[in-house]
Amino acid sequence: MPAQQGNPIVSFLPLILMFVVFYFLLIRPQQKKQKEVAEMIKNLKKGDRVVTTGGIIGTVQAVHDDYAVLKVGDQDTKIEVLKSAVQDLRK
């Protein structure tokens, strides 16, 4: 007795459903976060308090093409960090 041949779309439906769920739960929010971080980096200005990916908290003293100068600590300690290393703004 031959096996019944079902609609091929029905057999791929679970795979398609999994992709849609992954897209809305993982891929889309990550893309949104990347756009927000890129916009924040583009709008860095003097006086912003930032956190780097290494956990350093500082105040932006100057902004250049690909890096920013941060003032850290109580003294006038200044460090240069790549703009791509800036993770977040602190209030």
C-alpha positions in Angstrom: 0.0 0.0 0.0 1.6 3.3 -1.0 2.1 6.1 1.5 -0.1 9.1 1.1 1.7 12.1 -0.4 0.7 15.3 1.5 1.0 18.9 0.4 4.8 19.8 0.5 4.0 23.2 2.0 2.4 21.5 5.1 5.6 19.5 5.7 7.7 22.7 5.7 5.2 24.7 7.8 6.9 23.9 11.2 10.3 25.0 9.8 8.8 28.2 8.4 7.1 28.9 11.7 10.3 28.4 13.6 12.1 30.9 11.4 9.4 33.5 11.9 9.5 33.0 15.7 13.3 33.3 15.7 13.1 36.4 13.5 10.7 38.3 15.8 12.3 37.1 19.1 16.0 37.2 18.3 17.0 38.8 15.0 14.7 41.9 14.8 15.4 43.1 18.4 19.2 42.7 17.8 19.0 44.8 14.6 17.0 47.5 16.4 19.6 47.6 19.3 22.5 47.9 16.8 20.7 50.8 15.1 20.2 52.6 18.4 23.8 52.1 19.4 25.1 53.4 16.0 22.8 56.5 16.3 24.0 57.1 19.9 27.7 56.9 18.8 27.0 59.2 15.9 25.5 61.8 18.2 28.3 61.7 20.9 29.2 65.2 22.1 31.3 66.8 24.8 30.0 66.4 28.3 28.2 63.1 27.7 28.8 60.4 30.4 29.4 57.1 28.7 30.2 53.5 29.5 32.7 51.6 27.3 32.5 47.9 26.5 35.3 47.4 29.0 33.2 48.9 31.8 35.1 52.3 32.0 32.8 55.2 32.9 33.9 58.6 31.8 32.9 62.0 30.5 33.5 62.9 26.8 36.0 65.7 26.5 36.5 65.6 22.8 35.1 63.7 19.8 37.2 62.9 16.7 36.5 60.9 13.6 36.9 57.4 15.0 37.7 57.9 18.6 36.7 60.0 21.7 38.7 61.4 24.6 37.2 60.5 28.0 38.0 62.1 31.3 38.0 59.4 34.0 38.5 59.5 37.7 38.7 62.5 40.0 42.0 63.9 38.5 42.4 65.1 35.0 43.1 61.6 33.7 42.2 61.4 30.0 42.0 58.3 27.8 41.3 57.8 24.2 38.8 55.1 23.2 37.4 54.1 19.9 33.9 55.2 19.3 32.9 51.6 18.6 33.9 50.8 22.2 31.3 53.1 23.6 28.4 50.9 24.8 25.9 53.2 26.5 25.1 56.7 27.8 24.9 57.3 31.5 22.5 59.7 33.0 
